[in-house]
Structure formats: structure tokens, C-alpha cells
Amino acid sequence: MARPARIDDAIDAIEVVRQSILSLCVADHHNDRATVDRWLANKHPETFVTWINDPENFCVVDEITGKVRGVGLVRRNGTVLLFYVAPGYQRKGVGRRIHGALEAHAVGWGLQRLYLESTAEARRFYESMGYMVDGPGKRLFGMLMAYPYSKLLQPGSQIL
Ligand SMILES: CC(C)(COP(=O)(O)OP(=O)(O)OC[C@H]1O[C@@H](n2cnc3c(N)ncnc32)[C@H](O)[C@@H]1OP(=O)(O)O)[C@@H](O)C(=O)NCCC(=O)NCCS
């Protein structure tokens, strides 16, 4: 079930983010220590609290069996800044539910398009969600390649 994130989700949500980066994004960081350290540098519960307290952000978590298994965040300027599923919970619809909630909220904000930079790992997910390549890949945090995508939003979803 996807729902808006709360401050008391911070520890669990950040653990999902960190484990997802460490375990599911090896094809992106290649286990390069400097890249991983830069990627994880701001992934702490205290930072998460500042993100969800920012009225320019909307953050969603998805729970399975009562535990947070995925987290996503969109900014009012139309950029998706955070999107991770816990290791062992891929291909169970967590990503689709979170992204659906972010899109619905963005439509409620009056946005017409969403923008993001994908990992190599997530490209096929975003393409299945209707995202189109929006420029050349660029290097991030060292080894990581970030692939720009955007998607034209369809009005009509319910705001979460
Ligand atoms: C990318 C990610 C968020 C996808 O989340 P997910 O919960 O596994 O995705 P879903 O189960 O909702 O998948 C929805 C659809 O996307 C597509 N899809 C998802 N992962 C895919 C993959 N690895 N290969 C091909 N298609 C994929 C499929 O069409 C899938 O539908 P189906 O399972 O019915 O065939 C997740 O794999 C993840 O956290 N990866 C590591 C972190 C990461 O790279 N985050 C992105 C940062 S930009």
C-alpha cells in the first residue's frame, strides 16, 4: 500500500534507500567505494526529515506486511528526486504504486511533465511507465551514469 511518508518513517525509509543502492545498483556503482560513499552521503534519517518537511516535496512510502519496502519523492518543480525499492521486493508492484502516487500528486499540483535522472538499473522500469529519453547520459558521483528521462502526465488520477 502506498501512502504519504511521515517523520516516523525516516529510519526505515532511509534503510530501504541505502540497501537498495548497495545491493540493487551494483551495475551502476560497480562497488566503487568513492562512488558509493558520495551516493550515500546525504542518505540519513535526519536528511529525510528535512525532505518531507519541505512543502516543495511530496514523499511516498509503500508498505508490504506492515514494513516500508519502497520510497519515492517528487518536487513541485516536476523532478523525481528519490525512488528506491528494498532488495527482495522488486517486481511486486512497489515501484508502480509509488510512482502512480507521485504522478497523481504532480497532476494535483498542476504539473504537465515529470523529469528524472535514471540509474541504468531503473531504465526499463521508467520506460514501461511511459518515460522517454530526454538527453544524453551524464556521469554522477564518479562511476555512476545518470540517464535523463521525462514523461507527459495524463490528468485524472486521484491525489494521494
Ligand atoms: C527500479 C525499481 C524502483 C523498480 O521498482 P519495482 O517495484 O521492482 O517495479 P514494479 O514491480 O512496480 O514494476 C513495474 C513494471 O516495470 C517494469 N520493470 C520493472 N523492473 C524491471 C526490470 N528489471 N526489467 C524490465 N522491466 C522492469 C515491468 O514492466 C514491471 O511490470 P511487470 O512486473 O508486471 O512486468 C527497483 O528495481 C529499484 O529500486 N531498483 C534499484 C534502485 C534504483 O535504481 N532506483 C532508481 C533511481 S533513479
The ligand as a MOL file (V3000), in Angstrom:
LIG
                    3D

  0  0  0     0  0            999 V3000
M  V30 BEGIN CTAB
M  V30 COUNTS 48 50 0 0 0
M  V30 BEGIN ATOM
M  V30 1 C 13.6830 0.4190 -10.4520 0
M  V30 2 C 12.8090 -0.0230 -9.3090 0
M  V30 3 C 12.4060 1.1980 -8.4900 0
M  V30 4 C 11.5570 -0.6930 -9.8730 0
M  V30 5 O 10.6670 -0.9800 -8.8230 0
M  V30 6 P 9.8060 -2.3390 -8.7830 0
M  V30 7 O 8.9620 -2.2840 -7.5680 0
M  V30 8 O 10.7280 -3.5040 -8.9050 0
M  V30 9 O 8.9300 -2.2380 -10.1000 0
M  V30 10 P 7.4500 -2.8310 -10.3420 0
M  V30 11 O 7.3180 -4.1720 -9.7100 0
M  V30 12 O 6.4430 -1.7990 -9.9300 0
M  V30 13 O 7.4860 -2.9890 -11.9210 0
M  V30 14 C 6.5540 -2.3410 -12.7830 0
M  V30 15 C 6.9250 -2.6900 -14.2040 0
M  V30 16 O 8.1740 -2.0840 -14.5620 0
M  V30 17 C 8.8950 -2.9470 -15.4620 0
M  V30 18 N 10.1320 -3.3680 -14.8090 0
M  V30 19 C 10.4810 -3.1920 -13.5020 0
M  V30 20 N 11.7360 -3.6740 -13.2890 0
M  V30 21 C 12.1570 -4.1580 -14.4700 0
M  V30 22 C 13.3570 -4.8050 -14.8840 0
M  V30 23 N 14.3750 -5.0310 -14.0430 0
M  V30 24 N 13.4660 -5.2050 -16.1780 0
M  V30 25 C 12.4680 -4.9900 -17.0430 0
M  V30 26 N 11.2780 -4.3770 -16.7130 0
M  V30 27 C 11.1480 -3.9780 -15.4390 0
M  V30 28 C 7.9720 -4.1420 -15.7280 0
M  V30 29 O 7.1690 -3.8330 -16.8530 0
M  V30 30 C 7.1250 -4.1680 -14.4650 0
M  V30 31 O 5.8610 -4.7880 -14.6400 0
M  V30 32 P 5.7310 -6.4180 -14.5020 0
M  V30 33 O 6.5000 -6.8340 -13.2830 0
M  V30 34 O 4.2570 -6.6100 -14.3750 0
M  V30 35 O 6.3340 -6.9770 -15.7570 0
M  V30 36 C 13.5420 -1.0260 -8.3810 0
M  V30 37 O 14.0030 -2.1140 -9.1610 0
M  V30 38 C 14.7130 -0.4500 -7.6290 0
M  V30 39 O 14.5550 0.0700 -6.5330 0
M  V30 40 N 15.9320 -0.5150 -8.1940 0
M  V30 41 C 17.1350 -0.0780 -7.5330 0
M  V30 42 C 17.1490 1.4050 -7.2190 0
M  V30 43 C 17.0510 2.2680 -8.4440 0
M  V30 44 O 17.7030 2.0440 -9.4440 0
M  V30 45 N 16.2110 3.3020 -8.3170 0
M  V30 46 C 16.0180 4.2770 -9.3490 0
M  V30 47 C 16.7940 5.5090 -9.0340 0
M  V30 48 S 16.6350 6.6960 -10.3620 0
M  V30 END ATOM
M  V30 BEGIN BOND
M  V30 1 1 1 2
M  V30 2 1 2 3
M  V30 3 1 2 4
M  V30 4 1 2 36
M  V30 5 1 4 5
M  V30 6 1 5 6
M  V30 7 2 6 7
M  V30 8 1 6 8
M  V30 9 1 6 9
M  V30 10 1 9 10
M  V30 11 2 10 11
M  V30 12 1 10 12
M  V30 13 1 10 13
M  V30 14 1 13 14
M  V30 15 1 14 15
M  V30 16 1 15 16
M  V30 17 1 15 30
M  V30 18 1 16 17
M  V30 19 1 17 18
M  V30 20 1 17 28
M  V30 21 1 18 19
M  V30 22 1 18 27
M  V30 23 2 19 20
M  V30 24 1 20 21
M  V30 25 1 21 22
M  V30 26 2 21 27
M  V30 27 1 22 23
M  V30 28 2 22 24
M  V30 29 1 24 25
M  V30 30 2 25 26
M  V30 31 1 26 27
M  V30 32 1 28 29
M  V30 33 1 28 30
M  V30 34 1 30 31
M  V30 35 1 31 32
M  V30 36 2 32 33
M  V30 37 1 32 34
M  V30 38 1 32 35
M  V30 39 1 36 37
M  V30 40 1 36 38
M  V30 41 2 38 39
M  V30 42 1 38 40
M  V30 43 1 40 41
M  V30 44 1 41 42
M  V30 45 1 42 43
M  V30 46 2 43 44
M  V30 47 1 43 45
M  V30 48 1 45 46
M  V30 49 1 46 47
M  V30 50 1 47 48
M  V30 END BOND
M  V30 END CTAB
M  END
